[in-house]
Amino acid sequence: MTVRIKMILAATSALALVACGDTDTGFYRQAGASLDEGAFGNPTMNNVLIQTGQRSFVIDLNQRFSAEVPTMVNFAFNSTALDQEARSILARQATWIKQFPEVRFKVFGHTDAVGSNAYNQSLGLRRAQTVVGFLVSQGISRSRLEAVVSFGETQPLVVSQTEERRNRRTVTEVSGFVQNHPTLLNGKYAEVIFREYVPSAAEAPPNAGAGLSSLEAAAGGG
């Protein structure tokens, strides 16, 4: 048998083995057809968020949100009603949120441990929905409030089986960026994070220290 014939037979055998194998790896499937399927979707999405800087910037912006604005409101026992303190806090949240039209938020609902798990899951969700409704009434687009989530009694701040006001709460958090928002198409997430960081300096009158001695100006006021 000639060398050429041996080579032809070897190539034919190799092709036959491929044809008998997993059809997903065959030569004739559309390029990329088996990529990003099933369980690979979330890891791929997470990698994209990290590589483009979105994931770390969401974390940074949420840390800034929680540092500058109270993120939690509390409720009376077995209630979804917002008292005056809660309304004041949510009004501050709404003012902050309006500065960042590119950003989405989630509201998480919680309860204390009194009552059944199923009832408290429902109660936590209704509390979150109440907060979302108030934020919408303050001019926040409902589409930016990505979801309302209930943890019921499963994540207490204070471990207690009795009534505990600190556990009856909602928490507002930054959850991501608005998809295809025009100011983010070029990936300038850092500019979103640092926006409005020093508004007081920009708004200060040019002669704020006029009429004070140098010692008085250095000492500052109460």
Number of C-alpha atoms within 10 A of each C-alpha: 5 6 7 9 9 11 11 10 10 12 10 11 12 10 12 11 10 13 14 9 10 9 11 11 12 13 11 9 11 9 8 7 10 11 10 13 10 8 8 10 11 12 11 14 12 12 12 13 16 13 11 13 15 19 18 15 19 22 15 15 21 20 13 15 19 16 10 12 16 16 19 20 22 22 21 15 14 17 14 20 16 18 12 9 11 19 16 14 15 24 16 16 21 19 15 14 21 14 12 14 15 19 21 22 22 19 25 23 32 31 35 27 21 16 14 10 15 10 15 23 19 17 23 28 24 20 30 26 21 19 26 24 14 17 22 16 13 15 12 18 14 15 11 19 21 18 16 21 20 22 19 26 25 15 14 18 15 11 11 12 11 10 16 19 15 17 23 28 25 28 18 24 21 22 20 21 21 17 11 10 12 10 14 15 10 9 12 13 21 14 11 19 17 12 11 13 11 9 9 9 8 10 8 9 9 8 7 9 13 9 9 10 10 10 8 11 13 10 9 8 6 3
